[in-house]
Amino acid sequence: MEILQLKYFCSAAESENFSATAAQYCVPPSDISQSIKRLERELDTKLFDRSANRVHLSDKGREFYLKISRVLQLLDTAVQDITTAGSGGQLRILVGSIRRITMQAIERFRMEYPQVDIVAQHTLTSPGEDFDLIVTTENMDSKDFDRTLLLREELCLAVRRDSPIASSFPPDAEALEGQAFVSMSAGSPLYTLTRDVCARMGFTPHIAIQSDDPFYIRKCVEMGLGAAIVPSVSWRGQFSSDTLLLPLKGEERPTYLYRRKNKPLSGSTEDFIRLLTEECAKEMENKQ
C-alpha cells in the first residue's frame, strides 16, 4: 500500500470519476484503474461498484475513504510543519465578523511567524474556496465543522449625538420605524442582524444606505444620515465623539470560530487560534 496509491483512491472517491483523477495527476486513466484494483486485491474488499462507464463508492469504500483521508491530511500537516518551520507557509482565514479584533490577532501572529503568509478574506469569491479558519456570526453545518464561541457582545444603536432618538432613548418601535438605518450590504451578517433585531421589536427597518465598508457605515452615522445597529465590543472605539452607542437591552451577537472536522491544523494555525482567543478575552475584560 503506497501513499500515491491512497491519494489516487481518495481523489477518485471524491469525484467518482477515474478520468478526472487521471487528469488531476497527469497520468492515463488506466493507471488509476489498475492502482485501485491492486488496492482492492490487497484489502480483499471491493471499494467501488462499477457499472458500464461509471463507478460509485461502495459502503466499504466510503468507510475506508473517511479514515484514509484523515490519515493523508495528518501526513500533509506533519510535512508542512517540518518544511515550513523556517521558510514559509500560508494561513487562510475567512473573516466574516470582528474584523478589528481578528486583525489584532494577525498582527501578533505575524510577529511570531513572520515566515507565514496570511490570506484574510471578508467574503467568498467562489463556492469551493477552502479556508483553514472561519470567523463568523452565522450558524454553519455542524456535521462538517467544529465550532468554538469566541465572543458574545451586546448590541447597540449607534446614532449621532444630537439625534432626537438619542435624547429620548430607549425609543419605542414607532420612533425607530420612521428612522433611516445604515448597514452593510444585503446578505451580510450585520444587515441580517439589523433586520432580525427590528423584527423582534415589531417593525421592518428602512435601510436607506448600504455599504461593503464598515468605515462608511460609521461615517454615515456621524454625518446624521441614519442610525446603525452594531456590536458593542468589536466596534468599540471606532466612532468619533459625535456618535453615541445606546445599549439595546436583551440583544446580543455571538461570534464563532469554525474549523473543518476532517482537516488537521498545523502548529502555527493552532497558535493563531490561541492568539485570537486571547484578543477576544482581552476585549471582554476591557468592557467590564
N, C-alpha and C positions, 0 to 999 in steps of 0.2 A: 504494500500500500504506500503510494508516494504522495507527496504534498501536491504536486501539479495535478495528479490524478484526482485528488479530492477537490481541488479548485475547479477542474473541469466539471465534476459532478455537481458542485454547488451552483455553478453558473447555469448548467442545464436544468437543474431543479427549479431555479427561479424563472427561467424563460420557457421551460418545457419545449425547447427547440434546439436540437443538436447543431443545426446550421448557424443559428445565432451565436451559440457558444464558440463554434469554429471560427466565425468572423471576429469575435472578440479576441481570441487568442492567435489569430492569423495562421490557422492550421486547416487541413482538409476536414470536412465533416466526418469522413471515415475514421480519422484519428480519435475524434471524440467518441464515436460509437464503439470502437474497439476498446478504448480505455475504460469506458463504463462497463462493457461486457466483462473485461478482466476483473474489474472491481466486484461485479455481481458474482463471478465464479469464486473469487477469494472469500466473499462473505457468505456464499451459498444462499443468496437471497436476491429475489427479483426487485430491483429498485424502481424500474419503470414498467408501466404497462404499454405495450406497443400495439398499434393498430394502423394498418395502411401506412401513410406517411406521417403519422402523428405519434407523439409519446406523451404519457402522463405519469406523474409520480404515483407510485403505489403507496399503500399505507405504511409499509416498512420503509420505503424510500423517503417519505415525509418525516418519519421519526428519525431516520438517520441524518437527514438534512438539518433538522433543528439542532442536533447535537454537534455535528461536524462543523456547521457554520460558526458556532460559538468557539470551537477549538481553533479554527483558522483565524478568527478575529483576535483571539488571545495571542496567537502567534504573531500576527501583524503588529499588535500593540507592543509586544515584547521587542520585536525588531526595531520598531520606531523609537522606543525608549532608549535603546542602545545606540542606534545610529544617529539620533538627533540630539543626544545629550550635550554635545558641544558644537553642533553645526547648524541646527535649524529645526524646522517643523512648522506646523500650522494648526491654529485653533480657530474653528468656525463656530460663530455664535449668532443666533437669530435673536435680536433684542427687540421684543415687542413692547416692553414697558420698562419702567425705572431706568431710563437711559442714563441719567446723570450718575446714579449710583453704580451702574454697570461700568461706566467709563472710569470711575474712580478705581474700581477693582482692576480694570485693564491697565491703568497707569501703574498700579503697584505690581501687577503681574509682569509688565514689560521690564521693570527694574530687576526682577528676579530671573526672568527668562528673556533676555534681550535677543536671543537667537531664534525665538519662536515668533512667527508672523501671525497677526490677528486679522481675521476676516469677520467684521461685525456688520450685519445687515439688519435693517429695520422692517423690511418686507420681503416676501418670497418673490423671486424673479421668475421661477419656473416650478411647477408642482413637484418635480422629482428631486429637488435640492435636498442635500443631506447636511445636517449640522451636528456638531459634537454636543452642543447645549442649546436649549431654547428657553428664553426668559419671557414669560407672558402671563397675562391675567386670564387667558382662555383655558377652558377645560379641554384637554386633549385625550385621545384614546388611551385608556389605562392598560389595554392589552399590549400595546407596543412601547409604552414609556413608563419609566419610574418618575414619580413626581415628589418634589420637596417644596414645602412652603417657605418662601424667602422672607416675605414681608406682608403684614396686614395693616393697612393705614386707613384712617378716617378720610372721608370725602368732604370737600369744602366748596362753597360757592365763591368764586373769585369775581369781585366787582370793583369798579372804580370807587375811590373813597367818597366822592361827592354824589354817588348814585342814590336816588331815593330809596332803593332797596336796602342800602347799607344802613340808613338811619332808622329803618323800621324792621330790622331783622329780629326774629325769623318771620319772613313774609308768608302770607297764605298762598295757596296754589293759584288763586285768581291773579294775584300780583305777578307771580312768576310766569303764568301762562301768557301774559302780554309782554314778557321780556324777550328781547332778542338774545340768542345764545351764539357763542362761537365754540367751535370744536375741531377736532381732527377730521379727516375726510371720512365719508361714509364707508362703513365696513371696518374701520379701525376700532380697537378696544375702547378708546376714550369716547368715540362717537356712540358706540353701543351703550356704554356706561351712562352717558348723558340721557339717552332715550329711556333706559331702564329706570334710572332714578326718578325722572319726571313722571314716568308711567306709574310708579308706586305712589307718587303724590297726587295722581289723578288727572294728568293732562299730558298732551303731546307737545314737546318743546318746538319753538320756532328757531331752528338752527340757521341763522342768517348768513353766517360766514364759516367756511370750511377751509382748512389748510393742512398740508402734509408736514409743515414745520412748526413744532411747539413754540419756537421763538415768536412767530407771527400771531399765534393764539394769545400769548401773553401781551404782545403789543396792542392787539385789538382791544383787550380788556382795559389796558392802561389808557387807551385813547377814548374809552367810553363807548365803543361800538357794540358792546354786548357783554353778557356775563358768561362764565365758564364753570363747569363742574370739574374739579381737579382733585387729585390725591394730595393729602396734606404733607406727607413726608418727602416723597420723591420730587415734588415741585416746590418744596420749601426753599426760600432764598432766591427764587428765580424771577420774582416780580419786583417792581420798583415800589417805593414807599407810597405811590399813588393808588395802590391796589390793596384791598382788604380781602382776607381769606376768612369766610364765615362758616363755621362748622355746620354740617348737615347731620343732625342727631340720628344715630342708628344706621348711617350709611357708611359702609366700608368697602375697600377694594383689596383682595388678596392677590399677590403675585407669586407665581410658581417657577421653579426651575425643573425642566424636563430633560431627561437623558434616555436614549433608547435602551431597552432592556437587554437586547442581544448585541450591544456594541460596547465592548470593554473600553475603559478610559485610560489614556496614558497618564503617567505620573504628573506631567505638567498640567493636564486638564483637571486632575483631582486637586491640584494646588490652586488652580483658578477658582474652583468651586469653594474652597476654603476661604480665599480672599473675598469673594463676592458675599459669602455668608457673613464674614466679619464686618464688611462695609454696611450690610443691611442691619446688623445688630447695633453698630455704632449710631446709625441714623435713628433707630428707635430709642436708644439711650438719650440722644440729644433732644429728642422730642419731649422727654419727661420734664 
